[in-house]
Amino acid sequence: MKRILILAIAVFSLIMAQDDFFEPGYSIGGYGELHYNRAQTGDEEATATLDFHRFIIY
């Protein structure tokens, strides 16, 4: 059942991927990765870190 669902999603995504409405021009985008780590101890002053990785703008 899971394979049929994945196959159906793949087929419909390929069918719906038409470029008829695409207008040429400029666009801006990007992606990144943000991690928040905090120790789960009973200590209220546990260290918490925020790491920002792979910040890409194109």
N, C-alpha and C positions, 0 to 999 in steps of 0.2 A: 504494500500500500504506500509506503514511504517513497519507494522508487517511482511509482506512478505519479505521485504528487510532484516530485522533483522534476520528472520528465515533462509534466504538463506546464509547470512554471517556466521551464527552459524554452519550451515551444512557444508559449504565449509571449514571452519576453522578446523572442526573435521576431515574431510576427508583428508585434507592436513597435518595434524599433525602426520606424520609418523616418526618413529625413525630409519629408515633404514640407514640414512646417519650419525647418531650420532656416534662420536668416543669418548670413555671414556678418561678422562684426567682432568686436573685442569683448573679452570677458575676463574676470578675475576670480581666482579661487585659491584654495589651499586646504591643507590638512595638518594635523598634528596629533600628538599623544600626550595626555596629561595623567599623571599618577599621583594619588594621594595615599600616603601610608601613615598609619597611626597604630602604635602598639596597643593591644587589648589587654592591658594589665589593670589592676585596680588603682593604679597611680593616676591622679588627676593631672600631674605634670609630665605625662609621657610625651616623648618627642613625636612630633608630627612633621612629615616632610611632604612637600609638594614639588614634584619633578615634571618639567615640561620638556618633552623629547620630540625630535623630528618635526620642527615647525617649518613648514614649506608654504611659500606663497608663489603662485604662478599666474 
